[in-house]
């Protein structure tokens, strides 16, 4: 189930029962790169955030965005510009760390391609984050879907918004 692109904090349940908060700044930046016309290229970048020491919950608070040296086409995006890594270094000062990757698809409800799955599985082997999970986010034209890869099991599963009672999230 996809989540609507919104300018609010979204809480999603992780496989270990903890919660990830995706802050509005993430959605604000990603919404600038949505492929709303027939010629818009894919956009993407890194996801930054941190793990709360006391609770074990995670907050995703920033994303990098397409830069001049990145490879962008209608159905492909590859991070190549060193500015993304510079952004990661600067974010460490604010105690915000690499947590995953995001990109857009020209679909209303995005579905990962075989290339996405191959890249994600490769990323789980080569990369590390500040938590036990790697986050993979795809933004479609109307909604976003999020998957997490577990570094221990190497499984990748989609995560979903926490249960709500009206406008409030229920306690987990």
MARKEGU-135872 format. One record per residue: x, y, z of N, C-alpha, C in turn; residue in one letter; residue number from 0. Coordinates in steps of 0.02 Angstrom, whole numbers, padded with zeros to 5 digits. Layout:
<pts>
nu	nv	nw	cau	cav	caw	cu	cv	cw	residuo	num
X	Y	Z	X	Y	Z	X	Y	Z	A	NUM
...
</pts>
This chain:
<pts>
nu	nv	nw	cau	cav	caw	cu	cv	cw	residuo	num
00043	-00059	00000	00000	00000	00000	00045	00062	00000	X	0
00033	00105	-00048	00073	00166	-00055	00047	00220	-00008	X	1
00090	00268	00007	00069	00324	00048	00067	00386	00004	X	2
00020	00429	00018	00012	00490	-00020	00070	00537	-00005	X	3
00093	00572	-00056	00146	00622	-00047	00115	00679	-00008	X	4
00141	00692	00052	00110	00741	00096	00163	00783	00130	X	5
00143	00841	00153	00188	00886	00189	00177	00877	00264	X	6
00189	00817	00287	00181	00801	00359	00228	00743	00377	X	7
00237	00733	00441	00277	00677	00464	00235	00613	00456	X	8
00267	00561	00429	00234	00497	00421	00271	00447	00465	X	9
00233	00407	00503	00262	00355	00545	00250	00288	00511	X	10
00304	00249	00504	00299	00184	00472	00328	00131	00519	X	11
00297	00072	00517	00319	00018	00562	00374	-00023	00529	X	12
00428	-00032	00566	00485	-00072	00542	00474	-00145	00559	X	13
00508	-00191	00524	00500	-00262	00538	00516	-00283	00610	X	14
00559	-00245	00644	00577	-00262	00714	00528	-00232	00764	X	15
00473	-00202	00741	00424	-00172	00786	00437	-00100	00804	X	16
00495	-00074	00787	00510	-00004	00799	00477	00039	00745	X	17
00485	00105	00751	00452	00151	00706	00505	00194	00671	X	18
00490	00211	00608	00530	00261	00572	00485	00320	00559	X	19
00509	00379	00579	00474	00442	00565	00506	00472	00503	X	20
00466	00485	00452	00491	00518	00392	00466	00590	00396	X	21
00514	00636	00406	00497	00705	00419	00474	00741	00356	X	22
00435	00795	00364	00407	00831	00306	00460	00856	00256	X	23
00519	00873	00281	00573	00898	00237	00591	00847	00183	X	24
00586	00783	00199	00600	00730	00150	00550	00734	00093	X	25
00486	00737	00111	00433	00739	00060	00435	00805	00021	X	26
00451	00860	00054	00455	00925	00020	00506	00924	-00035	X	27
00565	00897	-00021	00618	00895	-00072	00602	00845	-00127	X	28
00579	00786	-00109	00564	00735	-00159	00508	00759	-00206	X	29
00459	00795	-00179	00403	00818	-00221	00425	00865	-00276	X	30
00483	00897	-00268	00509	00942	-00320	00533	00903	-00382	X	31
00544	00838	-00374	00573	00797	-00427	00524	00747	-00458	X	32
00461	00751	-00438	00410	00705	-00464	00406	00712	-00540	X	33
00399	00656	-00575	00398	00655	-00648	00326	00667	-00673	X	34
00304	00729	-00668	00235	00746	-00685	00222	00759	-00759	X	35
00274	00762	-00800	00262	00770	-00872	00299	00715	-00910	X	36
00284	00709	-00974	00310	00654	-01015	00385	00656	-01027	X	37
00417	00712	-01011	00488	00718	-01025	00532	00725	-00963	X	38
00501	00728	-00905	00539	00737	-00842	00582	00676	-00829	X	39
00647	00687	-00815	00691	00630	-00799	00681	00607	-00727	X	40
00705	00546	-00713	00705	00522	-00645	00751	00566	-00603	X	41
00732	00574	-00540	00774	00608	-00491	00790	00560	-00436	X	42
00838	00577	-00394	00854	00533	-00339	00910	00561	-00296	X	43
00929	00523	-00246	00983	00544	-00202	00987	00499	-00141	X	44
01025	00522	-00092	01033	00487	-00029	00980	00508	00021	X	45
00964	00464	00068	00920	00479	00124	00964	00484	00186	X	46
00953	00536	00227	00992	00545	00287	00947	00545	00349	X	47
00974	00521	00404	00936	00519	00465	00977	00492	00522	X	48
00943	00469	00573	00979	00444	00632	00934	00395	00671	X	49
00967	00355	00713	00933	00309	00757	00932	00339	00827	X	50
00874	00339	00858	00868	00365	00927	00899	00314	00974	X	51
00948	00336	01013	00983	00290	01059	00937	00258	01110	X	52
00892	00298	01139	00850	00274	01193	00794	00227	01168	X	53
00762	00244	01113	00704	00205	01091	00719	00154	01036	X	54
00772	00165	00999	00787	00122	00942	00747	00141	00880	X	55
00703	00191	00886	00666	00215	00828	00713	00255	00783	X	56
00690	00266	00721	00732	00300	00672	00695	00362	00646	X	57
00732	00414	00631	00705	00473	00597	00743	00484	00532	X	58
00705	00491	00478	00734	00509	00413	00718	00583	00404	X	59
00770	00625	00399	00758	00697	00402	00779	00737	00341	X	60
00823	00712	00299	00846	00749	00241	00856	00701	00183	X	61
00858	00729	00122	00879	00692	00063	00925	00736	00022	X	62
00971	00704	-00014	01007	00741	-00065	00964	00738	-00128	X	63
00980	00778	-00177	00939	00782	-00237	00984	00784	-00299	X	64
00955	00775	-00359	00996	00771	-00419	01045	00830	-00427	X	65
01105	00813	-00447	01158	00862	-00457	01182	00858	-00530	X	66
01219	00909	-00553	01238	00913	-00624	01275	00851	-00652	X	67
01316	00817	-00612	01354	00761	-00638	01318	00693	-00630	X	68
01259	00693	-00602	01219	00631	-00597	01195	00611	-00666	X	69
01180	00547	-00675	01154	00523	-00738	01078	00518	-00732	X	70
01042	00557	-00772	00969	00559	-00768	00939	00549	-00838	X	71
00891	00503	-00842	00851	00496	-00903	00779	00484	-00882	X	72
00735	00473	-00928	00664	00463	-00912	00655	00402	-00867	X	73
00694	00349	-00877	00685	00288	-00838	00749	00264	-00803	X	74
00793	00311	-00788	00856	00291	-00755	00884	00350	-00715	X	75
00912	00334	-00657	00948	00384	-00617	01007	00350	-00583	X	76
01064	00382	-00587	01124	00355	-00554	01161	00413	-00520	X	77
01175	00404	-00456	01213	00454	-00418	01286	00451	-00440	X	78
01311	00505	-00467	01381	00509	-00490	01416	00571	-00463	X	79
01378	00622	-00446	01408	00686	-00426	01436	00681	-00355	X	80
01499	00701	-00345	01530	00699	-00279	01497	00745	-00228	X	81
01455	00791	-00250	01420	00836	-00203	01377	00796	-00154	X	82
01349	00739	-00175	01309	00698	-00130	01351	00676	-00069	X	83
01412	00654	-00082	01456	00632	-00027	01477	00690	00017	X	84
01487	00748	-00012	01503	00808	00027	01444	00825	00073	X	85
01384	00819	00047	01324	00830	00087	01322	00782	00147	X	86
01341	00718	00136	01343	00669	00190	01393	00690	00244	X	87
01451	00713	00223	01502	00734	00271	01479	00793	00313	X	88
01447	00841	00280	01421	00899	00317	01365	00880	00364	X	89
01324	00831	00344	01268	00810	00386	01291	00776	00451	X	90
01349	00744	00449	01376	00711	00509	01383	00760	00567	X	91
01399	00823	00552	01406	00874	00603	01340	00882	00641	X	92
01284	00874	00605	01218	00878	00636	01194	00811	00663	X	93
01239	00761	00663	01223	00693	00686	01170	00660	00642	X	94
01172	00674	00577	01128	00644	00528	01171	00602	00481	X	95
01150	00540	00467	01193	00493	00432	01157	00461	00372	X	96
01197	00431	00329	01171	00395	00270	01125	00338	00293	X	97
01064	00337	00266	01015	00286	00285	00986	00249	00226	X	98
00999	00272	00165	00972	00238	00106	00970	00282	00045	X	99
00930	00261	-00003	00926	00297	-00067	00853	00305	-00088	X	100
00841	00356	-00130	00774	00367	-00157	00781	00384	-00231	X	101
00726	00372	-00267	00722	00395	-00336	00649	00397	-00357	X	102
00637	00428	-00415	00568	00435	-00439	00555	00384	-00495	X	103
00491	00372	-00507	00467	00333	-00564	00410	00371	-00596	X	104
00402	00365	-00662	00346	00398	-00695	00282	00356	-00692	X	105
00265	00332	-00632	00205	00292	-00621	00165	00324	-00565	X	106
00099	00316	-00567	00058	00343	-00513	00076	00309	-00447	X	107
00075	00243	-00447	00097	00204	-00389	00160	00168	-00412	X	108
00217	00185	-00384	00280	00158	-00410	00291	00084	-00392	X	109
00319	00048	-00439	00340	-00021	-00429	00414	-00027	-00445	X	110
00451	-00062	-00402	00523	-00069	-00416	00535	-00112	-00478	X	111
00583	-00092	-00518	00602	-00130	-00577	00652	-00185	-00557	X	112
00667	-00228	-00604	00719	-00280	-00592	00785	-00246	-00578	X	113
00799	-00191	-00613	00861	-00153	-00601	00861	-00126	-00530	X	114
00804	-00101	-00505	00800	-00078	-00436	00816	-00134	-00387	X	115
00784	-00192	-00396	00795	-00249	-00350	00869	-00270	-00351	X	116
00899	-00274	-00410	00970	-00292	-00415	01014	-00241	-00379	X	117
01000	-00177	-00390	01038	-00123	-00358	01030	-00126	-00282	X	118
00968	-00136	-00258	00956	-00139	-00186	00992	-00198	-00154	X	119
00989	-00256	-00186	01024	-00314	-00158	01099	-00303	-00156	X	120
01126	-00272	-00208	01197	-00256	-00210	01215	-00205	-00155	X	121
01171	-00156	-00146	01182	-00104	-00094	01183	-00136	-00025	X	122
01140	-00185	-00013	01139	-00218	00053	01205	-00254	00068	X	123
01240	-00274	00016	01305	-00308	00026	01361	-00257	00035	X	124
01359	-00203	-00003	01416	-00156	-00005	01412	-00098	00044	X	125
01352	-00075	00061	01345	-00014	00102	01329	-00031	00175	X	126
01333	00020	00216	01313	00017	00286	01279	00082	00304	X	127
01233	00079	00351	01198	00139	00374	01206	00145	00449	X	128
01173	00194	00478	01175	00205	00550	01123	00163	00587	X	129
01093	00114	00554	01045	00070	00586	01052	00000	00557	X	130
01009	-00045	00577	01011	-00114	00551	00977	-00119	00483	X	131
00947	-00063	00460	00911	-00063	00397	00940	-00014	00346	X	132
00929	-00031	00283	00941	00014	00227	00873	00032	00199	X	133
00860	00096	00189	00795	00119	00164	00798	00131	00089	X	134
00745	00107	00054	00738	00116	-00018	00670	00147	-00030	X	135
00669	00207	-00058	00607	00244	-00069	00599	00258	-00143	X	136
00539	00244	-00169	00523	00263	-00238	00462	00308	-00236	X	137
00468	00366	-00268	00413	00413	-00273	00382	00410	-00342	X	138
00317	00395	-00344	00280	00398	-00406	00250	00467	-00414	X	139
00205	00475	-00461	00175	00540	-00474	00124	00560	-00421	X	140
00095	00511	-00387	00044	00525	-00335	00058	00494	-00268	X	141
00104	00447	-00265	00116	00411	-00202	00189	00388	-00196	X	142
00205	00367	-00136	00273	00344	-00120	00267	00275	-00088	X	143
00315	00233	-00105	00321	00167	-00072	00392	00162	-00044	X	144
00397	00127	00013	00461	00121	00048	00474	00048	00066	X	145
00535	00027	00054	00558	-00039	00072	00618	-00032	00118	X	146
00630	-00083	00159	00690	-00085	00201	00726	-00151	00188	X	147
00792	-00145	00185	00834	-00204	00180	00867	-00216	00247	X	148
00864	-00278	00270	00894	-00297	00334	00965	-00321	00322	X	149
01014	-00289	00352	01084	-00307	00341	01101	-00378	00364	X	150
01066	-00402	00416	01081	-00469	00442	01051	-00524	00398	X	151
00987	-00518	00381	00953	-00570	00343	00958	-00561	00267	X	152
00975	-00500	00246	00979	-00481	00175	00910	-00481	00142	X	153
00856	-00484	00181	00788	-00480	00153	00767	-00407	00145	X	154
00730	-00395	00092	00702	-00328	00078	00626	-00334	00080	X	155
00594	-00293	00122	00521	-00295	00128	00494	-00224	00126	X	156
00433	-00219	00100	00399	-00154	00100	00374	-00140	00170	X	157
00377	-00076	00191	00350	-00056	00255	00289	-00011	00243	X	158
00247	-00007	00295	00184	00027	00288	00173	00076	00346	X	159
00129	00124	00332	00113	00175	00382	00082	00142	00444	X	160
00099	00169	00502	00072	00144	00565	-00004	00155	00567	X	161
-00037	00115	00607	-00110	00120	00614	-00129	00186	00647	X	162
-00184	00214	00622	-00207	00279	00648	-00277	00272	00677	X	163
-00291	00317	00723	-00358	00326	00750	-00376	00399	00734	X	164
-00414	00408	00679	-00426	00476	00655	-00362	00504	00626	X	165
-00341	00562	00651	-00279	00593	00627	-00219	00575	00670	X	166
-00230	00537	00723	-00175	00521	00769	-00152	00449	00760	X	167
-00087	00439	00767	-00060	00372	00764	-00074	00336	00828	X	168
-00089	00271	00823	-00099	00231	00883	-00031	00213	00912	X	169
-00029	00206	00978	00033	00189	01012	00053	00117	00995	X	170
00116	00108	00981	00141	00041	00964	00172	00009	01026	X	171
</pts>
